[in-house]
């Protein structure tokens, strides 16, 4: 009789894809990347809000950090198809760490100005927009098809769930007079360094389609043409665009929401801002773990419908929060439903994308998401100074609810996905 094998975490259906070593390293690196990104965003936003008290100026910083996803993502997709995706990803980790350290040093010098923060935020976003398509395109080459959904969901969890882990460490730092936002930027650089080391342990060799006679412009046009000639793929991209424009672009409003709506002044305001973002991250992890164990296509379709509707309703509940505790609860619910929605749509996009174009299609997915969020955060930051964050959260939530209903009523493909979980008939 053979001895019984000891239980491993990868025996859980939610963690099944982590049994593949290369994906495990990539996933851990992704967690470091997500934690680094959110600690950078939170610290730079608070630096500006603490100095100016203006949501509009926070909106400018958020815009600067996200607009590269519109400008540089197509270039990132091209590079991710032309070069070794593992080495490209590791190099971007290293560059991002240098950016965070440089901003921390400037802030510590006491001579920092808002345009400095905007410039470094843009540089950080540009690096991230090149890194993400390459990293996402590695994953389908690291796991078998049976584990692909699980791997893609866990990868999405690194972006949203890392808010919790990164900001959990950052919370006591950002609220400290002695340490403050500068120390959180150093923490961001440390996360990037660990991520680079993990990516260098990955052995998967992965590149896309490269032909010397084709120009960079032609490569990008090919990726765009493929998306918009594939009706199902285009539909998911449009749905994500509505989601990011209307209910996921809230970061620029949260410092003012913490201080003015919830009445959290001074250092307590910094902590409440951090706690709200942590709550969103914690909710994201809960939602992702629930989704990661789903294998049935019909359940996946129901998840997409539920998360679409709940993504619209939870910002409204956040806007109506009577106190900090309720706000943290509803921020967590927002994280659970919105991050799960994004993971599901990304999964469908990755499944439909051919490997030869995968990095470019991933970059265009990121372009629609991050680029739109850049402009939305900028606009909402200015609007919040005049009409308040709660009004914006309520109106945009209702608009996304209307958009989901209109698309479902007019798009048979989307209705079929909600009913069967399949993009095309079985």
Secondary structure, DSSP 8 states (H G I E B T S, - for coil): --------GGGSGGGGGGGSHHHHHHHHHHHHHHHHHHHHHHHHHHHHHHHH--HHHHHHHHHHHHTHHHHTHHHHHHHHHHS-HHHHHHHHHHHHHHHHHHHHHHHHHT---HHHHHHHHHHHHHHHHHHHHHHHHHHTTTS-GGGHHHHHHHHHHHHHTHHHHHHHHHHHHHT-TTTHHHHHHHHHHHHHHHHHHHHTT----------TTS-HHHHHHHHHHHHHHSHHHHHHHHHHHHHHHHTS--HHHHHHIIIIIS---HHHHHHHHHHHHHHHHHHHHHHHHHHHT---HHHHHHHHHHHHHHHHHHHHHHHT--SHHHHHHHHHHHHHHHHHHHHHHHHHHHHHS-GGGHHHHHHHHHIIIIIHHHHHHHHHHHHHHHH-HHHHHHHHHHHHHHHHHHHHHH-HHHHHHHHHS-SS--
